[in-house]
Amino acid sequence: MRIALGQFNPTVGDLEGNLSKVIDSLDECQDCSLLILPEMFITGYPPEDLLLRDDFITAVEKKIYSLIRTSAKYRHLSILMGSPYRGRKGLFNACLWIKGGNLQDVYFKRLLPNYGVFDEKRYFIEGNSAKVWEIDGIKVAPTVCEDVWDRDGYVLSDLAEVKPDVVINISASPFHVGKLKERINVISRASVMLGLPIVYANLVGGQDELVFDGGAFFVHGKKTKLLSPQFDEGLVKFDFPRIGKGKGWKYRGPIAEVFDALVLGVRDYVNKNGFDKVLIGLSGGVDSSLTAAIAVEALGNDRVVGVSMPSRYNSTYTQRDVRRLSENLKIECLWINIENIFSAFLSELSPIFDGLPLNTAEENLQARIRGTLLMALSNKFGWLVLTTGNKSEMSVGYATLYGDMAGGFAVLKDVPKTFVWRLARYYNRIKGGSVIPNSIIRRPPSAELRYGQTDEESLLPYPVLDKIIDAYVEERLSYSEIVGNLDIDKEGVKKILHLIWRAEYKRRQAPPGIKITPLAFGKDWRMPITNKFDPCFRY
């Protein structure tokens, strides 16, 4: 049996556009018996509370019937597609089998994830049985995403009882570092338990904070063959069971994966939301430089505009590096000196601030002036402002509300600072030169809001800070476990944990950003703002 995998990039709610991707591929599938499309492809994933609207589900049903009618022209071709399906008992996350102008059958997803970014029990009813469909003489068992991650074994047991020749899993599994490796291990384990081959098809594309990386593969026991690349859209064909020898699969490493995920996430957020250009405040630091580089890779240099906004505290070195970066990336860079604006603010506030020492109020004025200017340009020209803060800063609140946090999309929101440096070096390596000047990468990070300021003076050295954040946020370790397992000063740990809790109100007001770690702030991390729990409580 010749199988086609439609690793296409849908947009949530664009029912007509998503359906067109399927219909446009049908002529190319004339030599195939089966076309496989990912989980919830017709709606895009996750459609969230659109699923609670009757008018949305009715529109989905009309598009499905349109595809069913079109399928009559391709009588030999079976189509397996993920979609919501309204049954007598309610709404299901389903795999539809369409062939020859008919809806042949429907399989209902049995395991509904309700953790992290997933809220499927809010919307769907669980299915309760396995199915097997005979397609071109091959017994196919459909499954949807979580079904083959079956930790209790009852779904896999039911699959074994229907005795298929192959299990097909349609999925919408979002990316985080190492996720493809994790999927292959899980699906391989299921294949070994069943003694059956599994074809895994995944969604591709960016949707708000999530990136889906595609990467379809075939597993039979411990043998794995990657069928389609990560982060790319396209139609892939292969023959079953003569799947071909190939070279199997080799993990590319976290840096390459994350860079590609960030590029795809930016491209889809900008394009799917209809922005012509993006705007980035360039400080001469590594965060804004990497953000600009990613934007150029995603959109092209003609769609990226930088803005440099120096004040009295910005060194000639950082301003020189902004010029070099802009020239290397071949992007337009606007220059707005904020010194006169800053002086005017200080003058107007001086009667009220009289006799009080300088502190973060004066420092943050500069960031807020810059945020105002960026948003003015955004309003005037319709450009999207990309913010440049990283996960380390957002964890501890080392960012200014309505200042450097002002913008529409936060590219590095889930990227730790130590990883930012690695990505910058990786980018230079793949470009064959110092596109991001080495002086930017080597310079001690500074907000340059006062003379002699450095980030690590205000916080901790970033390698130490990121260890604490990873342990507390990603691994959910307690204060006692962190000081017991990591060779870090107790007072330093206390300081950072209290900053993490205090910064929750800031994170709630931050723009959306791309998830690249297993636990990102936002849907993965849902903490109360008003919260008196002491994170350093010893039990």
N, C-alpha and C positions, 0 to 999 in steps of 0.2 A: 504494500500500500504506500502510495506517495502522499506525503503530508506536507502541508504548508503552514508555517507559523507566522501569523501577522503581528509582529512586534511593532505596533503602531502607537503613536503618541496622541491620546485623546485629550480633550479639554472638558472639564466638568461643566455640565449643562449644555454643551454645544452638541445637541442630539443630531442635528442635520450634518454638521461637520464630521462628527465621529462616524455616523452611518456612511457618509461619502467615502471615508477611508476604506471601509469594508467593500462597498460596491465597486469602487475603482480598482480593487485588487482581484475581483472575480475572474476577469478575462485572463489574468496572469496565472490563475489557479486551474486552468482548463485541463492540465495534465495531472491534476491531483484528485484524490478521493476525499480528502479531509482538509479543511481550513480551521485552525485553532486560533481563537482570539482570547485575550486575557480576561480576568475577573472584572465584572462591572464595566466592561469596555464601552457599552453604548452610552452610559452616563458620565464616564470618567470617574476616578476614585480619589478621595472619598467625596461623595455628593452631600454628606452631612445632612442637615435638616431639610434639604430639598426633598429627601425621601419621605418626609412627613406631610408633604403637600399632595393632595389628590390631583391637582392640575398637572403637576410634574409627572406623576406616575402615569396618568392618562396620555400625556405627550410621549412618554417612553413607549407605551403600548402601541401607539399609532406608528412610531418609527419601526418597531419590531415587525409589525404586520407589513410595512412597506418592504422590509428586507425579505420577509417570507415570500411576498409576491415576486420580488426580483429573483429569488432563488429558483423559481420555476424554469427560468431560462438555462439553468445549470443543473440539470436533473441528476447527474452523476456525482455532484459535489455535496458532501455533508459539511455543515458549518456548526462548530461549537463556539458559543459566545457567552460571556458573562453579562448578566443583566439582573436588575430587580424584577421580581415576578409577583404579581398580586394574585393570591389564591383565596380560597374560601375562608381560611383561618387567619389570613393576614399577609404580610409582605415577607418574601423570601429572597435571599441572595442565591441566585440560581445560575446554572449552566443550561443554556438552551441548545437543543439539537434541531437544526433546521435543514430540511432537504426537500428538493423537488416541489417547492411551493407549499410545503406543510411544516407545521411545528410538530415534529415527530414525538418528542418527549422532553421532559424537564427534570433536571436533578437539583435538589435543594441542598445547599451547604449545611453541614451537620455541626461543625464546631465554629462557633461565633466568637472571635477574639474580643475581649473587653478589658484591655490593658494598654498602657502606653498611649499611642496615638489612635487606638481602635476603640470604637463605641458601638460595635455591631448589635449588641443586645438591645440597644436603644431603638433600633430600627427594624430588626429582622426576627423571624421565628426560625428555630432550628429545624432542619430536616431530620428524618429518622430512619432512613434506609439507604443501602447501597443499590446501585443499578449497573447493568451491563447492556451496552448497545452494540449490535453487530453492524459494522460498517465495512463494506467491501470484503466480507469474509473474516474480518478481524474482530474479536470480542474486546470492546473498549469499555473501561470503567471510568466514568467522569468523577472528578473530585474538584473541590474549590479550596485553594490556599491552605488554610489551617487544618483541613481534614487530614492531610498527610503528615502534619506535625504531631499528630495524635499521641499525646503523652500517656494516656490511659490504655490505649491499645484496642478499644472496642470498635472504632471505625475501621482500622486495619483488619481486624478479625472479620468484620462483615464483608470487606472487600475480598478477602481470601475465599469466602464462602460462595461468592457469585462467579468465581473462576474465570476472570478475564485473561486475555492474552497480553494486555498492556493497560496500565493506569495512566490517565492523562490528568494533570493538575493545572488548572488555570488559576493564576494568582495575581494579586496586586500587593506585592511585598515591597515596602519602602526601603530605601538604602540607608545603611550606616556603615561605618568602617568595618570591613571584614564580613559583611552580610552575605555576599555570594558564597564565600567559603563556608559560612554557617549553614546556608540553605543546602549546599551540596552534601554536607555531612548528614543533615537531617533526612534528606530525601534518599540518600544512599542507605541509611539505616532502615528506612521504611522498605526500600527495595529488597534488602537482604531478608527482612522479616517476612515479606510476602513471597519472595522467590520470583518476583516479577519485574519487568522493566517499567520505568516511569518516565514519561515525557513531561517536562516542567516548562510552562510558558508564563512569562511575567510581563507586567505592564512596564512601559518606559515613558519618561517625561517628568517635568516639574509641575507640581500643584501646590501653590502657596509655599508652605514650609517643608513640604515633602518632595523628595526626588525618587522616582522609580527608575531602576537601572537596567531593566530588561535582563539580558544574560540568560536566555533560554538554554536548557541543557537536557541531555538524555542520560539516564542512569540505569545500569543493570548490575545489581550487586555493588561491587566496589569499582566498576568500570564507569567512567564519566566522559562524556563528549560534550563540549560546549557547542551549541548550535547557532547562537547568535551573540554578537558582541554586546558588552555593557554600554549603556548610554546612547545607543544609536537606534534609529527607527528604520524598519525595513521588513521585507518579506523573505523568509528563509524556507527552502524546500529540502526534504530529505526522504529517504526510502526506509520504511519499516517492514520487516525486522533487519534488513541489510543496512544498518546504520552507518557503516563505513568505519575504518580503523581510526584514522585521525591521530592526533597527538595527545588526546585527552585534554586536561585543563591544568593551567599553571596560574597561580595567584600572582597578580601584578604588583601587589604591595599597596599599603594604605595611602601613600602620598599620591600616586597616580590616580587611584580610585577617587579620592576626595577632590582632587583638582578637577577631574572630569565631572563630578557631581555638582560642584559649585558653578562650573561653566554652564551646564545644562539647566541648573536651577535658575540662574540669572536670565539666560536666554528665554526660557519659557515664561517666567514671571513678567518680563518686560513685553515680550511679543503677545502673549495671551491676554494681557491687560491693555494692549493697544498703545504703548508708549513708543515714540519715535526715537528719543535719545535719553541717555542717563547723565546725571550730574554728580560729580564727586568732589568733595572738599579735599584738596591735596595739601598735606601738612609737611611733607618731606619725611614722614615716618613710614615704617614698613607696612602697617595695616592699610593705610590709604593707597600706598603704592601697589600692594598685592590686589586690592579691590579693583583698582584701575586696570591692572593687567588682566584679571579675570573678565572684567567687562569688555575689554577689547577682544579677547578670545571668543566671548559669547556673541558679540554684536558687530564687531568691526570697529576700526578706529574712527570712522566718520560718524558714529553714533554715541561717542563718549566725549564728554566735556569735563575738563578739570577746572577747579577754581582754587587759586591760592589767595589767602586772606591774612597776610602778615600783620603783626602788631609789634610794639617795642621789644617784646620778649623773644621774637623769632630770630634765630641766628642767620647769618649770611650763608652758612653751610647748608641749612635745611632749605633755604630759598633757592640756592644753587642746585640742589638735588631735585627740587620740583621741576626746574627748567630741564634738567638732563632727562628725567623720567618722561616728561611730556614729549620731548624731542625723540626719545627712543621708541615710545609707543605711537608716535605720530598723531597725537591727539591735540585738539584745541585746548588752550589753557587761558582762562581769564584771570586777571590780577586785580584785586580790590584791597587796597590798604585800609585797615580798620582803625588805624591810630586816631584819626580825628573823631570817628564815631565813639570810640572807647573813651576818649578825653571828654567828649560831651556828656556821656553817661556819668562819668566820675564827677564832673562839675555840677550836674543837676542833683546828684545824690549827696554831695559833700556837706550840705547843711544838716542832713539827717544822719549821716555817718560820722559827723564831726567828733573827734576824740576817741574814736574806736580804731583798733588796730586793723591793718589789712589782713584779709583772710580769703576763704574760698568764695565769698560773695563777689569780690573784685575779680578773682580768677575766672569764675564762671560767667561773668559778664561778657568776656571775650568769646567764649564758646557760644553763648546765646546770640551775640551779634552775628557770628558766622552762620549759625542755624537760621536766623532771620533772613540773611542775605541769600542763602541757598534756597530757602522756600520762596523768596521773592522771584528769583530766577525761574524756579519751577512753575510758579503761578503765571509768570509772563509768557514763558515759551512752551509750557506743557511737558517739561522734562521730568523724569522720575529721579528723585534724590536717593542715591545709594549711601547708606551710612557705613561707617568703617570700623566700628567697635568689635572687639573679639570676645570670646566666651570668658576668658580670664577676667576682663574688665567688667563684663555684665554680671558675673558671679558675685563680685564684691561691691558693685555699685560705683566703680571708678569710671564714671561717665556723667555727663551733665544733661539733666532733663531740659528739653527745649533748646538744647545746644548741639553737641555732637550726636545726640540721640535723635535729632530732628531729621525726618526723612521717611521714605516710603518702603524701603526694603533693606534689610541688614544682611549683607553677603556673608560676613564672617561671624555672625552671632553665635554659632555653635562651634567655632574653631578656637581651641586654646592658643595662647600666645606662642608657646614653644612650637606648636604645629604651624603657626603662621610663618615663622622663620624657615621651617623645613619646606613649606610650599613655595616660598619666595626663591629659595635656592634651587628647588626642582624646576620652577618656571625658567630661571636663567639657564639651567642645564638643557632643557628641551629646546630653548630658543638659540642655544649655541653662543651665549654671550651675556654680559651684564646689562640686560635691559632694565632690570631694577638695579640701580647703582649699588655696588658693594658697600659704599659708605652708608647707605640707608640701612642695609641689613646689619652692619656691624655697630652702628651708633647706639649707645644706651637709650632706651625708649624714654621719651619725655613729652608731656603735654605742652610744654613751653608756655605756661600761663604765668610763670614768674621766673626770675633769674635763677639759674642753677638747679632747676627742678628736674627730678628723675622719677619715673614710675616706681622703681624698686625702693626708693627712699620712702615713698608713701605706703607701699605695700610690703612685699617680700621679694626676694629674687624669683623671677618667673618660673624657673624649674621647680623650686620649692612650692610656690603658690599653686602651680598646676597639679602637683602631686596631691596636695591637700584637697583641691577642688575635685579631682578625679576620685579620690577615696571617699569623700563625703557625698558628692552628688551622684556620680556614676555607680559607685559600688555600694552606696548607702551605708557606709561604715559610721559607727558612732564616734564621738570624741575619744572615748576610752580605747576603742579599737585602733584609731588613728595614732594616738600617742604610744600605744603599745606595739604597733607594727611598723611604724615609720620612725626613722631617726631624725625627728624634727622637734625643735624647741616647743614646749607645751604652751608658752605664752603666745608664740606665733600661730599655733593651731587655734587657740582661743580667739585671737584677734580675727582670723579669717572666717571662722564659723559664725561669729557674731555679725561680721560684715555681710555674709551671705544672707542671713535672715533679714537684716535691716534693709537690704536692697530689693526686697520683693516688690515694693511699691513702684520702684523704677522699672523693673522688668515688665510689669503689667502694662506700662505705657510705651514700651519699646516697639518698633515696627517688627513685622514678621521677618524671619530669616531662615536660612537653609539648615535643615537638620542633617548632621553628619555623624553624630555620636549616638550610642544606644539610648542615652537619656539626655534629651535637650530641654532647656527651659521652655515652658509653654505647655503643650498637651501632655508631655511626659512628666512634668513637674508641676503639680497643682497645690500650691501652699497658700494658706490664708495670709493676707497682708497684716491684719491685726492679729498678733500672735505672741503670746508671752512665754512660750516654751523655751527653756534654756538649752541650746544645743550642746553645751558643755556639762550638762547634768551627768553625774557619775552614778551608775546604778550598781 
